[in-house]
Amino acid sequence: MDHTRPHIPAGSESPRDLLRAACQARERQDIKSALETIGHATRLAPDDPAIALADAHLHHDGWRPAVEKYDRAVALAPGDLSAIKGLAGALDRSGGSAAGRALLDKTLTRHPGWIEGHKLLSTLRLTAGERVAHDHSFAVACAAEPDNLALRLGWFHFLASARDWEQARRVVIDGEARFGPRPALAVAHAFLASESDEASRDPTLFDRLNAVRDPGLDLCRTRFWLRIGQPERAVAVALPHIGGPAERIFWPYLALGWRLLGDPRAAWLDAPGPLLASHHLGLTTAELARLSKTLRTLLTARAPLPEQSVRGGVQTDGMLFFHPDPLIQKVRALAINAVAATIAALPAPIGGHPLLGPPRGAPIRFEGSWAVLLAPSGNHSPHTHSRGWLSSALHLDLASDNGGALEFGAPPPELGLPLVATAQVTPVAGQLHLFASTQWHQTVPFASGERLTIAFDIQIPPPMELQL
């Protein structure tokens, strides 16, 4: 038997069957098998646009050179915007950020309604340090397509994620002047007023939107009621979402509301405590130094992504644990072992609990993995990870003043709540900390030196009947 060949479904040797097998390997997070399988498919069908694009995506996912792969995919399907988007991202990662931005700019002149292209271009401009006019392509496109409401809303949502409230306000006001009263613009206006303190104390702010039922709007309502000192109303908005598809974005706010109300459900939710486990991974001083050096070569951005919690630092893009570097792969294996031990030590299951409720025994898979480098005075603002089950912090390089402590339980400062952190962990190089993804966490700013970490989220286990 040939053990060097990738797994192919029985009786299947067609290129499209190989494509499906490669995608399945990617879903299992076996990036090596995925690359081997898609390589075989490419050799059999070198001119298949779908296979060429998958080959490019998998190389980019796996931190392999991907620019030429995307060039090939674009050549085979010149109108495929997803291939152009991938090429721009690959250029940016390989040091050709200016070329990637130019490609997107050129493409957007032909496709001004391509919202995802505008978002990527604005993001690349931000991460390159261009704070002024980073959203210029949105402005040009809205002038070219003045009746495209979806485009204007995409512009607003990007600005809101970047907390560029002044520009977001102009976009909404101009939209209301052109389109008149539209439900989507009314929601945008209420969100803007609530989050930017324009009318943060007005209890009638959401009255005209009472008929609108949307998880995003309800999250805004929840934050608003917490901010103006009415936690019972915040809980009333959040609680109906528990058990639904958006429940994990509401659990952290229920924790705040219940704490403010002295509700015993706050202690129930916090079980078994802010910090689940700490594991020293056994990396040597030399390994920590080599790992830090490698990660610094991957941290090429000059500013964080707009939606990230990073303040005064930068973060890698993509799935770090797909990188072929042997030391990164060693950390991945050690992390899996630590997560397995932590899951095995969890208390008995509690139905409906966001941490203790999901079934156990499924393969451990990552929802995301990344590295973060914080500069002096840098920190992570209070945040949670709604897509994860367990989250983490693995400290590598520490600030010279031994700052950068990891804190749990403190709410976002913009809510102005009279709540403080419930626990604090002092960083130790080579130590991994695991905690529930719905737990509020932040880092304390430090005065000097740098702070380098790896973090990851573990996927929420699927229901038992869906586990593969």
Sine and cosine of phi, psi and omega as CSV:
sin_phi,cos_phi,sin_psi,cos_psi,sin_omega,cos_omega
0.00,0.00,0.65,-0.76,0.00,-1.00
-1.00,0.06,0.96,-0.27,-0.04,-1.00
-1.00,0.08,-0.08,1.00,-0.01,-1.00
-1.00,0.05,-0.28,0.96,-0.02,-1.00
-0.98,0.18,0.58,-0.81,0.08,-1.00
-0.92,0.39,0.37,-0.93,0.00,-1.00
-0.92,0.39,0.80,-0.60,0.06,-1.00
-0.86,-0.51,0.69,-0.72,0.04,-1.00
-0.80,0.60,0.59,-0.81,-0.07,-1.00
-0.81,0.59,0.77,-0.63,0.05,-1.00
0.98,0.21,0.14,0.99,-0.07,-1.00
-0.91,-0.42,0.84,-0.54,0.11,-0.99
-0.70,-0.71,0.11,0.99,-0.01,-1.00
-0.96,0.27,0.47,-0.88,0.00,-1.00
-0.84,0.54,-0.65,0.76,-0.02,-1.00
-0.94,0.34,-0.51,0.86,0.11,-0.99
-0.92,0.40,-0.63,0.78,0.06,-1.00
-0.91,0.42,-0.62,0.79,0.06,-1.00
-0.86,0.51,-0.72,0.70,0.02,-1.00
-0.89,0.45,-0.64,0.77,0.01,-1.00
-0.91,0.43,-0.62,0.79,0.03,-1.00
-0.91,0.42,-0.67,0.75,0.02,-1.00
-0.90,0.43,-0.61,0.80,0.04,-1.00
-0.92,0.40,-0.63,0.78,0.05,-1.00
-0.90,0.44,-0.63,0.78,0.05,-1.00
-0.89,0.46,-0.66,0.75,0.04,-1.00
-0.89,0.46,-0.57,0.82,0.05,-1.00
-0.98,0.21,-0.07,1.00,-0.03,-1.00
0.91,0.41,0.50,0.87,0.13,-0.99
-0.99,-0.16,0.98,0.20,-0.13,-0.99
-0.92,0.39,-0.51,0.86,0.01,-1.00
-0.90,0.43,-0.74,0.67,0.03,-1.00
-0.91,0.42,-0.61,0.79,0.01,-1.00
-0.87,0.49,-0.69,0.72,0.00,-1.00
-0.93,0.38,-0.64,0.77,0.04,-1.00
-0.89,0.46,-0.68,0.74,-0.06,-1.00
-0.94,0.34,-0.69,0.72,0.00,-1.00
-0.93,0.36,-0.49,0.87,0.08,-1.00
-0.90,0.44,-0.65,0.76,0.04,-1.00
-0.90,0.43,-0.69,0.73,0.02,-1.00
-0.88,0.47,-0.64,0.77,-0.01,-1.00
-0.91,0.41,-0.62,0.79,0.03,-1.00
-0.91,0.41,-0.57,0.82,0.00,-1.00
-0.98,0.21,-0.53,0.85,-0.06,-1.00
-0.68,-0.73,0.95,0.30,-0.10,-0.99
-0.92,0.40,-0.31,0.95,-0.05,-1.00
-0.95,-0.31,0.25,0.97,0.04,-1.00
-0.99,0.13,0.90,-0.43,-0.07,-1.00
-0.88,0.48,-0.63,0.77,-0.03,-1.00
-0.92,0.40,-0.64,0.77,0.01,-1.00
-0.94,0.35,-0.64,0.77,0.02,-1.00
-0.89,0.46,-0.65,0.76,0.01,-1.00
-0.93,0.36,-0.66,0.75,0.05,-1.00
-0.89,0.46,-0.63,0.78,0.05,-1.00
-0.87,0.50,-0.69,0.73,0.01,-1.00
-0.91,0.41,-0.73,0.69,0.00,-1.00
-0.85,0.52,-0.70,0.72,-0.06,-1.00
-0.93,0.36,-0.59,0.81,0.08,-1.00
-0.91,0.41,-0.64,0.77,0.03,-1.00
-0.92,0.40,-0.71,0.71,0.04,-1.00
-0.84,0.55,-0.63,0.78,-0.07,-1.00
-1.00,0.01,0.23,0.97,0.05,-1.00
0.86,0.51,0.51,0.86,0.12,-0.99
-0.99,-0.16,0.34,-0.94,0.04,-1.00
-0.83,0.56,0.80,-0.60,-0.13,-0.99
-0.79,-0.62,-0.14,0.99,-0.08,-1.00
-0.87,0.49,-0.75,0.67,0.00,-1.00
-0.90,0.43,-0.56,0.83,0.05,-1.00
-0.89,0.45,-0.70,0.71,0.03,-1.00
-0.93,0.36,-0.59,0.81,0.08,-1.00
-0.83,0.55,-0.69,0.73,0.02,-1.00
-0.90,0.44,-0.69,0.72,0.00,-1.00
-0.89,0.45,-0.65,0.76,0.02,-1.00
-0.92,0.40,-0.63,0.78,0.02,-1.00
-0.90,0.44,-0.59,0.81,0.00,-1.00
-0.98,0.21,-0.44,0.90,0.00,-1.00
-0.62,-0.78,0.98,0.22,-0.12,-0.99
-0.86,0.51,-0.43,0.90,-0.03,-1.00
-1.00,-0.05,0.06,1.00,-0.05,-1.00
-0.99,0.15,0.97,-0.26,-0.06,-1.00
-0.92,0.39,-0.49,0.87,0.02,-1.00
-0.92,0.40,-0.54,0.84,0.06,-1.00
-0.94,0.35,-0.64,0.77,0.03,-1.00
-0.92,0.40,-0.66,0.75,0.05,-1.00
-0.88,0.48,-0.69,0.73,0.03,-1.00
-0.89,0.45,-0.65,0.76,0.01,-1.00
-0.89,0.45,-0.66,0.75,0.02,-1.00
-0.88,0.47,-0.66,0.75,0.04,-1.00
-0.91,0.40,-0.63,0.78,0.02,-1.00
-0.93,0.37,-0.64,0.77,0.06,-1.00
-0.88,0.48,-0.68,0.74,-0.01,-1.00
-0.88,0.47,-0.70,0.71,-0.03,-1.00
-0.92,0.39,-0.53,0.85,-0.07,-1.00
-1.00,0.05,0.12,0.99,0.03,-1.00
0.99,-0.17,0.04,1.00,-0.01,-1.00
-0.96,-0.26,0.72,0.70,-0.05,-1.00
-0.84,0.54,-0.66,0.75,-0.01,-1.00
-0.89,0.45,-0.64,0.77,0.03,-1.00
-0.92,0.40,-0.62,0.79,0.05,-1.00
-0.90,0.44,-0.67,0.74,0.02,-1.00
-0.91,0.41,-0.63,0.78,0.03,-1.00
-0.90,0.43,-0.64,0.77,0.03,-1.00
-0.88,0.48,-0.72,0.69,0.01,-1.00
-0.91,0.42,-0.67,0.74,0.01,-1.00
-0.85,0.52,-0.72,0.69,0.00,-1.00
-0.89,0.45,-0.68,0.74,-0.02,-1.00
-0.91,0.40,-0.61,0.79,-0.04,-1.00
-0.94,0.33,-0.37,0.93,0.11,-0.99
-0.92,0.38,-0.48,0.88,0.04,-1.00
-1.00,0.00,-0.43,0.90,-0.04,-1.00
-0.77,-0.64,0.93,0.36,-0.09,-1.00
-0.90,0.43,-0.33,0.94,0.00,-1.00
-1.00,0.03,0.11,0.99,-0.04,-1.00
-0.98,0.17,1.00,-0.05,-0.12,-0.99
-0.91,0.41,-0.67,0.74,-0.01,-1.00
-0.89,0.46,-0.56,0.83,0.05,-1.00
-0.92,0.40,-0.66,0.75,0.05,-1.00
-0.89,0.46,-0.68,0.73,-0.01,-1.00
-0.88,0.48,-0.69,0.72,-0.02,-1.00
-0.92,0.40,-0.69,0.72,-0.01,-1.00
-0.88,0.47,-0.70,0.72,0.03,-1.00
-0.89,0.45,-0.62,0.78,0.03,-1.00
-0.91,0.41,-0.71,0.71,0.01,-1.00
-0.89,0.46,-0.59,0.81,0.05,-1.00
-0.92,0.39,-0.66,0.75,0.02,-1.00
-0.90,0.44,-0.74,0.68,-0.05,-1.00
-0.94,0.34,-0.30,0.95,0.11,-0.99
-1.00,0.09,-0.02,1.00,0.05,-1.00
1.00,-0.08,0.17,0.98,-0.01,-1.00
-1.00,0.01,1.00,0.03,-0.02,-1.00
-0.98,0.20,-0.46,0.89,-0.05,-1.00
-1.00,-0.01,0.78,-0.63,0.07,-1.00
0.86,0.51,0.49,0.87,0.04,-1.00
-0.90,0.44,-0.39,0.92,-0.03,-1.00
-0.98,-0.18,0.39,0.92,-0.11,-0.99
-0.84,0.53,-0.62,0.78,-0.05,-1.00
-0.90,0.44,-0.58,0.82,0.08,-1.00
-0.87,0.49,-0.70,0.71,-0.03,-1.00
-0.88,0.47,-0.70,0.71,0.01,-1.00
-0.89,0.45,-0.68,0.74,-0.03,-1.00
-0.92,0.39,-0.65,0.76,0.02,-1.00
-0.92,0.40,-0.51,0.86,0.10,-0.99
-0.94,0.35,-0.57,0.82,0.01,-1.00
-0.97,0.24,-0.53,0.85,0.00,-1.00
-0.81,-0.59,0.94,0.33,-0.12,-0.99
-0.90,0.43,-0.32,0.95,-0.03,-1.00
-0.99,-0.15,0.20,0.98,-0.02,-1.00
-1.00,-0.03,1.00,-0.04,-0.03,-1.00
-0.92,0.40,-0.63,0.78,0.00,-1.00
-0.86,0.51,-0.62,0.79,0.02,-1.00
-0.90,0.43,-0.70,0.72,0.00,-1.00
-0.90,0.43,-0.64,0.77,0.03,-1.00
-0.92,0.39,-0.60,0.80,0.08,-1.00
-0.88,0.47,-0.62,0.78,0.08,-1.00
-0.88,0.47,-0.73,0.68,0.01,-1.00
-0.87,0.50,-0.73,0.68,-0.06,-1.00
-0.89,0.45,-0.59,0.80,0.05,-1.00
-0.91,0.42,-0.71,0.70,0.01,-1.00
-0.89,0.45,-0.61,0.79,0.02,-1.00
-0.91,0.42,-0.64,0.77,0.02,-1.00
-0.91,0.42,-0.49,0.87,0.04,-1.00
-1.00,0.05,-0.02,1.00,-0.04,-1.00
0.83,0.56,0.59,0.81,0.10,-0.99
-1.00,-0.02,0.97,0.25,-0.18,-0.98
-0.92,0.40,-0.60,0.80,-0.05,-1.00
-0.89,0.45,-0.74,0.68,0.01,-1.00
-0.93,0.36,-0.62,0.79,0.04,-1.00
-0.87,0.49,-0.63,0.78,0.02,-1.00
-0.89,0.45,-0.66,0.75,0.02,-1.00
-0.90,0.44,-0.64,0.76,0.00,-1.00
-0.89,0.46,-0.68,0.73,0.00,-1.00
-0.93,0.38,-0.72,0.70,-0.02,-1.00
-0.88,0.47,-0.70,0.72,0.05,-1.00
-0.89,0.46,-0.61,0.79,0.02,-1.00
-0.91,0.41,-0.67,0.75,0.02,-1.00
-0.91,0.42,-0.58,0.81,0.03,-1.00
-0.92,0.40,-0.59,0.81,-0.03,-1.00
-0.99,0.11,-0.69,0.72,-0.15,-0.99
-0.99,-0.16,-0.23,0.97,-0.06,-1.00
0.96,0.27,-0.28,-0.96,-0.04,-1.00
-0.93,0.35,0.92,-0.39,0.08,-1.00
-0.79,-0.61,0.67,-0.74,-0.02,-1.00
-0.81,0.59,-0.67,0.74,-0.04,-1.00
-0.90,0.43,-0.61,0.79,0.03,-1.00
-0.95,0.32,-0.57,0.82,0.05,-1.00
-0.90,0.44,-0.65,0.76,0.05,-1.00
-0.90,0.43,-0.69,0.72,0.01,-1.00
-0.88,0.48,-0.65,0.76,-0.01,-1.00
-0.91,0.41,-0.68,0.73,0.01,-1.00
-0.91,0.42,-0.67,0.74,0.05,-1.00
-0.86,0.51,-0.73,0.68,-0.01,-1.00
-0.87,0.49,-0.73,0.69,-0.01,-1.00
-0.89,0.46,-0.66,0.75,-0.04,-1.00
-0.93,0.36,-0.71,0.70,-0.14,-0.99
-0.99,0.11,-0.36,0.93,-0.06,-1.00
-0.96,-0.28,0.18,0.98,0.05,-1.00
0.93,0.37,0.24,0.97,0.04,-1.00
-0.89,0.46,-0.64,0.77,0.02,-1.00
-0.58,-0.81,0.68,0.73,-0.20,-0.98
-0.93,0.37,-0.22,0.97,-0.01,-1.00
-0.96,-0.27,0.05,1.00,-0.06,-1.00
-0.99,0.11,0.95,-0.31,-0.07,-1.00
-0.93,0.36,-0.17,0.99,0.02,-1.00
-1.00,-0.08,0.13,0.99,-0.15,-0.99
-0.81,0.58,-0.65,0.76,-0.08,-1.00
-0.98,-0.19,0.12,0.99,-0.10,-1.00
-0.85,0.53,-0.67,0.74,-0.06,-1.00
-0.97,0.25,-0.04,1.00,0.02,-1.00
-0.93,-0.37,0.32,0.95,-0.06,-1.00
-0.86,0.51,-0.48,0.88,-0.04,-1.00
-0.99,0.13,-0.18,0.98,-0.04,-1.00
-1.00,0.05,0.84,-0.54,0.03,-1.00
-0.89,-0.46,0.96,-0.26,-0.07,-1.00
-0.52,-0.85,0.73,-0.68,-0.03,-1.00
-0.85,0.53,-0.64,0.77,0.01,-1.00
-0.90,0.44,-0.67,0.74,0.03,-1.00
-0.93,0.36,-0.62,0.78,0.03,-1.00
-0.91,0.41,-0.55,0.84,0.09,-1.00
-0.89,0.45,-0.66,0.75,0.04,-1.00
-0.89,0.45,-0.67,0.74,0.05,-1.00
-0.87,0.49,-0.70,0.72,-0.03,-1.00
-0.87,0.50,-0.75,0.66,0.02,-1.00
-0.88,0.47,-0.62,0.78,0.00,-1.00
-0.89,0.46,-0.74,0.68,-0.03,-1.00
-0.92,0.40,-0.57,0.82,0.10,-1.00
-0.90,0.44,-0.69,0.73,-0.07,-1.00
-0.89,0.45,-0.60,0.80,-0.07,-1.00
-1.00,-0.10,0.24,0.97,0.15,-0.99
0.99,0.13,0.49,0.87,0.04,-1.00
-0.82,-0.58,0.94,0.35,-0.08,-1.00
-0.90,0.44,-0.47,0.88,0.01,-1.00
-0.90,0.44,-0.57,0.82,0.04,-1.00
-0.96,0.27,-0.56,0.83,0.08,-1.00
-0.88,0.48,-0.72,0.69,0.02,-1.00
-0.89,0.46,-0.64,0.77,-0.02,-1.00
-0.90,0.44,-0.54,0.84,0.04,-1.00
-0.97,0.23,-0.65,0.76,-0.10,-0.99
-0.97,0.25,-0.63,0.78,-0.18,-0.98
-0.85,0.52,-0.64,0.77,-0.01,-1.00
-0.89,0.46,-0.28,0.96,0.01,-1.00
-0.99,0.11,-0.23,0.97,0.01,-1.00
-0.93,0.37,0.77,-0.63,-0.09,-1.00
0.99,-0.12,-0.16,0.99,0.02,-1.00
-0.97,-0.23,0.00,-1.00,-0.08,-1.00
-0.92,0.40,-0.36,0.93,-0.04,-1.00
-0.98,-0.20,0.21,0.98,-0.17,-0.99
-0.86,0.51,-0.53,0.85,-0.14,-0.99
-0.96,0.28,-0.29,0.96,0.11,-0.99
-0.99,0.13,-0.26,0.96,-0.03,-1.00
-0.99,-0.13,-0.41,0.91,-0.01,-1.00
-0.81,0.59,-0.72,0.70,-0.02,-1.00
-0.88,0.48,-0.54,0.84,0.00,-1.00
-0.98,0.19,-0.51,0.86,0.15,-0.99
-0.89,0.45,-0.62,0.78,0.05,-1.00
-0.84,0.54,-0.69,0.73,0.00,-1.00
-0.92,0.38,-0.72,0.69,-0.01,-1.00
-0.88,0.48,-0.68,0.73,0.00,-1.00
-0.92,0.38,-0.60,0.80,0.06,-1.00
-0.90,0.44,-0.68,0.73,-0.01,-1.00
-0.90,0.43,-0.55,0.83,-0.04,-1.00
-1.00,0.05,-0.09,1.00,-0.09,-1.00
0.93,0.37,0.44,0.90,-0.05,-1.00
-0.98,0.20,0.76,-0.65,-0.02,-1.00
-0.89,0.46,-0.28,0.96,0.04,-1.00
-0.91,0.41,-0.32,0.95,0.07,-1.00
-0.89,0.45,-0.68,0.73,0.03,-1.00
-0.93,0.37,-0.61,0.80,0.06,-1.00
-0.87,0.49,-0.70,0.71,-0.04,-1.00
-0.93,0.37,-0.57,0.82,-0.07,-1.00
-0.98,0.20,-0.15,0.99,0.02,-1.00
-0.88,0.47,0.65,-0.76,0.01,1.00
-1.00,-0.07,0.42,0.91,0.04,-1.00
0.81,-0.59,0.27,-0.96,-0.06,-1.00
-0.88,0.48,-0.70,0.72,-0.03,-1.00
-0.96,-0.27,0.86,-0.51,-0.04,-1.00
-0.98,0.19,-0.71,0.71,-0.07,-1.00
-0.26,-0.97,0.42,-0.91,0.15,-0.99
-0.80,-0.60,0.71,-0.70,-0.03,-1.00
-0.76,-0.65,0.80,-0.60,0.17,-0.99
-1.00,0.08,0.87,-0.49,-0.18,-0.98
-0.98,0.18,-0.12,0.99,0.07,-1.00
0.99,0.17,0.26,0.96,0.07,-1.00
-0.95,0.32,0.69,-0.73,0.00,-1.00
-0.97,0.25,0.26,-0.97,0.05,-1.00
-0.86,0.52,-0.64,0.77,0.02,-1.00
-0.91,0.41,-0.63,0.78,0.02,-1.00
-0.92,0.39,-0.65,0.76,0.05,-1.00
-0.88,0.48,-0.64,0.77,0.01,-1.00
-0.92,0.40,-0.69,0.73,0.01,-1.00
-0.92,0.40,-0.66,0.75,0.01,-1.00
-0.89,0.45,-0.69,0.73,0.02,-1.00
-0.88,0.48,-0.66,0.75,0.01,-1.00
-0.89,0.45,-0.68,0.74,0.01,-1.00
-0.90,0.44,-0.72,0.70,-0.04,-1.00
-0.90,0.44,-0.57,0.82,0.00,-1.00
-0.90,0.43,-0.47,0.88,0.06,-1.00
-0.95,0.30,-0.34,0.94,0.00,-1.00
-1.00,-0.03,-0.28,0.96,-0.05,-1.00
-1.00,-0.02,0.98,0.22,-0.14,-0.99
-0.99,-0.13,-0.23,0.97,-0.02,-1.00
-0.93,0.37,0.41,-0.91,0.05,-1.00
-0.98,-0.20,-0.18,0.98,0.01,-1.00
-0.46,-0.89,0.40,-0.91,-0.03,-1.00
-0.97,0.25,0.31,-0.95,0.13,-0.99
-0.89,0.45,0.51,-0.86,-0.11,-0.99
-0.88,0.47,-0.52,0.86,-0.07,-1.00
-1.00,0.01,0.00,1.00,-0.07,-1.00
-0.99,0.13,0.33,-0.95,0.03,-1.00
-0.99,0.11,-0.10,0.99,-0.08,-1.00
-0.93,0.37,0.75,-0.66,0.10,-1.00
-0.80,-0.60,0.87,-0.50,-0.01,-1.00
0.96,0.27,0.68,0.73,0.02,-1.00
-0.13,-0.99,-0.14,-0.99,-0.01,-1.00
-0.66,-0.75,0.30,-0.96,-0.08,-1.00
-0.68,-0.73,0.53,-0.85,0.08,-1.00
-0.95,0.31,0.37,-0.93,0.11,-0.99
-0.98,-0.22,0.27,-0.96,0.06,-1.00
0.96,0.27,-0.08,-1.00,-0.03,-1.00
-1.00,0.00,0.97,-0.23,-0.05,-1.00
-0.84,0.55,-0.63,0.78,-0.09,-1.00
-0.96,0.28,0.03,1.00,0.17,-0.99
-1.00,-0.02,-0.07,1.00,-0.02,-1.00
-0.93,0.36,0.68,-0.74,-0.09,-1.00
-0.98,0.22,-0.11,0.99,-0.01,-1.00
-0.79,0.61,0.79,-0.62,-0.07,-1.00
-0.85,0.53,-0.59,0.81,-0.03,-1.00
-0.95,0.31,-0.59,0.81,0.09,-1.00
-0.90,0.43,-0.64,0.77,0.03,-1.00
-0.93,0.38,-0.54,0.84,0.08,-1.00
-0.91,0.42,-0.69,0.72,0.03,-1.00
-0.88,0.47,-0.65,0.76,0.03,-1.00
-0.85,0.52,-0.73,0.68,-0.01,-1.00
-0.90,0.45,-0.67,0.74,0.04,-1.00
-0.90,0.44,-0.62,0.79,0.01,-1.00
-0.90,0.43,-0.66,0.75,0.03,-1.00
-0.88,0.48,-0.68,0.73,0.02,-1.00
-0.89,0.45,-0.66,0.75,0.00,-1.00
-0.92,0.40,-0.65,0.76,0.03,-1.00
-0.90,0.43,-0.68,0.73,0.00,-1.00
-0.87,0.49,-0.67,0.74,0.02,-1.00
-0.91,0.41,-0.61,0.79,0.00,-1.00
-0.93,0.37,-0.68,0.73,0.03,-1.00
-0.89,0.46,-0.67,0.75,-0.01,-1.00
-0.89,0.46,-0.45,0.89,-0.04,-1.00
-1.00,-0.07,0.01,1.00,0.00,-1.00
-0.90,0.43,0.48,-0.87,0.09,-1.00
-0.88,0.47,0.13,-0.99,-0.01,-1.00
-0.84,0.55,0.50,-0.86,0.00,-1.00
-0.85,0.52,0.57,-0.82,0.09,-1.00
-0.81,-0.59,0.90,-0.43,-0.03,-1.00
-0.84,0.54,0.74,-0.68,0.05,-1.00
1.00,0.10,-0.14,0.99,-0.01,-1.00
-0.99,0.17,0.70,-0.71,-0.08,-1.00
-0.91,0.41,-0.46,0.89,0.04,-1.00
-0.99,-0.13,-0.75,0.66,-0.13,-0.99
-1.00,-0.01,-0.13,0.99,-0.04,-1.00
-0.99,0.13,-0.66,0.75,-0.06,-1.00
-0.87,0.49,0.50,-0.87,0.01,-1.00
-0.91,0.41,0.43,-0.90,0.00,-1.00
-0.91,-0.41,0.37,-0.93,0.02,-1.00
0.95,-0.32,-0.15,0.99,0.05,-1.00
-0.96,0.28,0.38,-0.92,0.09,-1.00
-0.83,0.55,0.63,-0.78,0.02,-1.00
-0.98,0.17,0.87,-0.49,0.01,-1.00
-0.76,-0.65,0.47,-0.88,-0.09,-1.00
-1.00,-0.06,0.71,-0.71,0.14,-0.99
-0.99,0.14,-0.47,0.88,0.05,-1.00
-0.14,-0.99,0.37,-0.93,0.09,-1.00
-0.44,-0.90,0.66,-0.76,-0.13,-0.99
-0.34,-0.94,0.22,-0.98,0.10,-0.99
-0.88,-0.47,0.51,-0.86,0.00,-1.00
-0.73,-0.68,0.73,-0.68,0.09,-1.00
-0.88,-0.47,0.88,-0.47,0.02,-1.00
-0.97,-0.23,0.69,-0.72,0.07,-1.00
-1.00,0.03,0.13,-0.99,0.06,-1.00
-0.80,0.60,0.67,-0.74,-0.09,-1.00
0.96,0.29,0.05,1.00,0.03,-1.00
-0.97,0.23,0.34,-0.94,0.03,-1.00
-0.23,-0.97,0.13,-0.99,0.22,-0.98
-0.97,-0.23,0.79,-0.61,0.09,-1.00
-0.96,0.29,0.36,-0.93,-0.01,-1.00
-0.84,0.55,0.76,-0.65,-0.05,-1.00
-0.35,-0.94,0.12,-0.99,0.09,-1.00
-0.71,-0.71,0.04,-1.00,-0.01,-1.00
-0.81,-0.59,1.00,-0.06,-0.16,-0.99
-0.93,0.37,-0.36,0.93,-0.04,-1.00
-1.00,-0.01,-0.10,0.99,-0.06,-1.00
-0.97,-0.26,0.20,-0.98,0.10,-0.99
-0.96,-0.27,-0.80,0.60,0.12,-0.99
-0.89,-0.46,0.60,-0.80,0.08,-1.00
-0.83,-0.55,0.09,-1.00,-0.23,-0.97
-0.41,-0.91,0.24,-0.97,0.20,-0.98
-0.52,-0.85,0.87,-0.49,0.08,-1.00
-0.93,-0.37,0.93,-0.37,-0.06,-1.00
-0.99,0.11,0.72,-0.69,0.00,-1.00
-0.91,-0.42,-0.94,0.35,0.11,-0.99
-0.97,-0.24,0.68,-0.74,-0.05,-1.00
-0.92,-0.39,0.45,-0.89,0.05,-1.00
-0.85,0.52,0.57,-0.82,-0.07,-1.00
-0.91,0.41,-0.38,0.93,0.04,-1.00
-1.00,-0.05,0.20,0.98,0.03,-1.00
0.88,0.47,0.46,0.89,0.05,-1.00
-1.00,0.05,-0.34,-0.94,0.02,-1.00
0.98,0.21,0.49,0.87,0.00,-1.00
-0.87,0.50,0.50,-0.86,0.05,-1.00
-1.00,-0.05,0.84,-0.55,-0.03,-1.00
-0.89,-0.47,0.54,-0.84,0.02,-1.00
-0.86,-0.51,0.56,-0.83,0.20,-0.98
1.00,-0.08,-0.29,0.96,-0.01,-1.00
-0.96,0.26,0.73,-0.69,-0.03,-1.00
-0.98,0.19,0.23,-0.97,0.09,-1.00
-0.84,0.54,0.74,-0.67,-0.10,-1.00
-0.89,0.46,-0.47,0.88,-0.03,-1.00
-0.92,0.39,-0.27,0.96,0.05,-1.00
-0.98,0.17,-0.32,0.95,0.05,-1.00
0.89,0.46,0.62,0.79,-0.09,-1.00
-1.00,0.00,0.56,-0.83,0.01,-1.00
-0.99,0.13,0.81,0.58,0.00,-1.00
-0.81,-0.58,0.57,-0.82,-0.01,-1.00
-0.87,-0.50,0.15,-0.99,0.03,-1.00
-0.88,0.48,0.57,-0.82,0.00,-1.00
-0.99,-0.16,-0.24,0.97,0.00,-1.00
-0.32,-0.95,0.44,-0.90,0.04,-1.00
-0.64,-0.77,0.63,-0.77,-0.01,-1.00
-0.85,-0.53,0.79,-0.62,0.05,-1.00
-0.99,0.13,0.81,-0.59,-0.04,-1.00
-0.90,0.44,0.59,-0.80,0.12,-0.99
-0.72,-0.69,0.78,-0.62,-0.03,-1.00
-0.85,0.52,0.77,-0.63,0.02,-1.00
1.00,0.04,0.05,1.00,-0.03,-1.00
-0.97,-0.22,0.70,-0.71,0.00,-1.00
-0.97,-0.26,0.77,-0.64,0.07,-1.00
-0.93,-0.38,0.70,-0.71,0.00,-1.00
-0.86,-0.51,0.64,-0.77,-0.03,-1.00
-0.43,-0.90,0.25,-0.97,0.00,-1.00
-0.92,0.40,0.67,-0.74,-0.05,-1.00
-0.91,0.41,-0.41,0.91,0.01,-1.00
-0.99,0.11,0.01,1.00,-0.02,-1.00
-0.99,0.12,0.78,-0.63,0.10,-1.00
-0.88,0.47,0.73,-0.68,0.05,-1.00
-0.53,-0.85,0.41,-0.91,-0.02,-1.00
-0.40,-0.92,0.13,-0.99,0.14,-0.99
-0.86,-0.51,0.47,-0.88,-0.02,-1.00
-1.00,0.05,0.75,-0.66,0.04,-1.00
-0.85,0.53,0.49,-0.87,0.00,-1.00
-0.82,-0.57,0.36,-0.93,-0.17,-0.98
-1.00,0.05,-0.55,0.84,-0.12,-0.99
-0.54,-0.84,0.31,-0.95,-0.02,-1.00
0.98,0.18,-0.21,-0.98,0.00,-1.00
-0.79,-0.62,0.30,-0.96,0.02,-1.00
-0.74,-0.68,0.91,-0.42,-0.03,-1.00
-0.91,-0.41,0.77,-0.63,-0.02,-1.00
-0.67,-0.74,0.36,-0.93,0.27,-0.96
-0.93,-0.37,0.65,-0.76,0.06,-1.00
-0.71,-0.70,0.40,-0.92,0.06,-1.00
-0.43,-0.90,0.37,-0.93,0.15,-0.99
-0.90,-0.43,0.59,-0.81,0.10,-1.00
-0.99,-0.14,0.70,-0.71,0.00,-1.00
-0.86,0.50,0.56,-0.83,0.12,-0.99
-0.92,0.39,0.81,-0.58,-0.01,-1.00
-0.87,0.49,0.68,-0.74,0.04,-1.00
-0.96,0.29,0.29,-0.96,0.10,-0.99
-0.81,0.58,0.49,-0.87,-0.13,-0.99
-0.81,0.59,-0.64,0.77,-0.08,-1.00
-0.95,0.31,-0.23,0.97,0.00,-1.00
-0.98,-0.19,-0.09,1.00,-0.02,-1.00
-0.94,0.34,0.74,-0.68,-0.04,-1.00
-0.95,-0.33,0.00,0.00,0.00,0.00
